[in-house]
Amino acid sequence: MPDIKFSADEKRLLINKIQRYFESELDHEIGQFDADFLLDFFAKEIGAFYYNRGLHDAQAVLESKLDTISDAIYEIEQPTSF
């Protein structure tokens, strides 16, 4: 799996969310550098779990849609003498 990369705007938004979480939920102020470091840690160490879950969920949706298409094709199949 390639490294998870965020644009500068996405990274700023995520860092801000981490800082707000620490302040509101943990009553602890965390600086931008520490929040950035924490984001990098989560992306490197935990990101693959979320990525794989997303792939698994996407595969389940795709399989469901393919089953629907297969059923629709079967319904319009014309009878033959074979």
C-alpha positions in Angstrom: 0.0 0.0 0.0 1.4 3.4 -0.9 1.8 6.0 1.9 -1.3 7.9 2.7 -0.8 11.5 1.4 -3.0 14.5 2.2 -3.0 17.9 0.4 -1.8 20.8 2.5 -5.4 22.0 3.0 -6.5 18.5 4.1 -3.6 18.2 6.5 -4.4 21.6 8.0 -8.0 20.6 8.5 -7.0 17.3 10.1 -4.5 18.9 12.4 -7.1 21.4 13.5 -9.5 18.6 14.2 -6.9 16.8 16.3 -6.2 20.0 18.3 -9.9 20.6 18.9 -10.4 17.0 20.0 -7.6 17.2 22.5 -8.9 20.5 23.8 -12.6 19.6 24.1 -12.4 15.9 25.0 -9.1 15.7 27.0 -8.9 19.3 28.3 -5.4 19.4 27.0 -3.9 21.9 24.5 -1.7 20.3 21.8 0.4 22.4 19.4 0.4 22.2 15.7 3.7 20.3 15.5 2.5 17.6 18.0 -0.8 17.3 16.2 1.0 17.0 12.9 3.3 14.3 14.4 0.2 12.4 15.8 -1.5 12.6 12.4 1.6 11.1 10.7 1.8 8.4 13.3 -1.9 7.4 12.8 -1.5 7.5 9.0 1.6 5.3 9.1 0.6 2.9 11.9 -3.2 2.7 11.7 -4.1 4.0 8.3 -3.7 0.6 6.6 -6.5 -0.8 8.9 -8.9 1.9 7.8 -7.8 1.6 4.2 -8.3 -2.2 4.1 -11.7 -1.8 5.8 -12.7 0.7 3.0 -11.5 -1.8 0.4 -13.5 -4.6 2.0 -16.6 -2.4 2.2 -16.2 -1.3 -1.5 -15.8 -4.9 -2.5 -19.0 -5.9 -0.7 -20.9 -3.1 -2.5 -19.5 -4.2 -5.8 -20.4 -7.8 -5.2 -23.9 -6.8 -4.3 -24.3 -4.7 -7.4 -22.9 -7.5 -9.6 -25.4 -10.0 -8.1 -28.2 -7.5 -9.0 -26.9 -7.3 -12.5 -26.6 -11.1 -12.8 -30.2 -11.4 -11.6 -31.4 -8.8 -14.1 -29.6 -10.6 -16.9 -31.1 -13.9 -15.9 -34.6 -12.3 -15.8 -34.4 -11.1 -19.4 -32.8 -14.3 -20.7 -34.9 -15.8 -23.5 -35.9 -19.5 -23.4 -34.1 -21.7 -25.9 -34.6 -25.3 -27.1 -31.4 -26.5 -25.5 
